[in-house]
Structure formats: C-alpha cells, structure tokens
Amino acid sequence: PHLPSPLWWSYLSAPHRLAATAMPLSKDDVSGIETVAHYTHDEDQAYLMLYGEGVFETIPIEADYTVGDMKLWLNFHKGKDPAEYDLVGPKGCWKMGAGSEVLGDEVVISEVMGERFENKWLMQLSLFPKKKSEASGQWESTFETIEEWVPPPPEEAWDEEDDDEEKWKKDVEKSEADN
C-alpha cells in the first residue's frame, strides 16, 4: 500500500496546523467564557490576561483561540467595538525581549505565545486605542511595532525623583485631568 510522505505527517503535527483548522468562536461560545477573579497557575488550563482601555480581565483559553475570538469576547462581555482598538502581543513568537506588534484577527494565540502557552504560564494581550482619521473617518492604529525590548542600563532604570510621592500624585492628577 502507498503511505503518505513523512513530510505530510510533520506538517500535520506542526504548530501552524492550528491556524488552518481553527474555527472562530460563536457568540454562544464566548458568552460561556467566564473571567477568573484571582489567577493561580493551573497545569491543565491556559489563561490569558486582556489589559488596557478600561479592561483588566483574565480568562481561560484553548489552543485554537484566535485574536478575533478575543475581540468577540471583548465585544460581548465589555461592549468594546473591535474597530476602535488593536490587540497587541509578541512580535513573531514570544521570547524574553521579543518586540510587540498588532496581531491580526486570524492569529492563533497559542502559536504566538509558544512556550508560555505550552507551560500554561499567564499570557497577556494589550488593548491599544485607535484614533479616527479626520480625513478619511476610518479608525487607524496608533501602535508602532517594537522590534525588540531591551531593558535600560541600571543607572537609567532608577530616577531619584521616582520616590517623590507628592510629585507622583501631582503627575497622576495632571494625567487624569488631561484625559
């Protein structure tokens, strides 16, 4: 009998196979995804934090969930219009120091999170606001891709003014007044 090429089997077992087989979640599916009040590591369940634009929630996710599924969840549970924000995550596949980029709706979260998903470590996608173009009336991304994150040298990481609580309170008040 003729057996399929070994390349065919390696393709099926590769991580990118999820992108080809992922089925978008329905409103009924996302309606049943409940937030977790106090995250603790779970060896059997992966969790994703959605953070930004007034959202700070942690939810369980499965291997085939996409960025589009998270936007549907945010719309259903938080009333967030997907046209008004981007979901930002790791550039390429997560690793320490990886940059960040806007993720397309078809991106499978487990694929960009790599070992974070495999090890069931807490993962995060950030909501980043878009702005409406005065010229076109279209919502446009305001996020600029970060190629790589490198921590500042120790001498630049701490500023003695950082421990001035009064200055910090004034900065917070000014920031809130500006928004």
Disulfide bonds with the S-S distance in Angstrom:
none
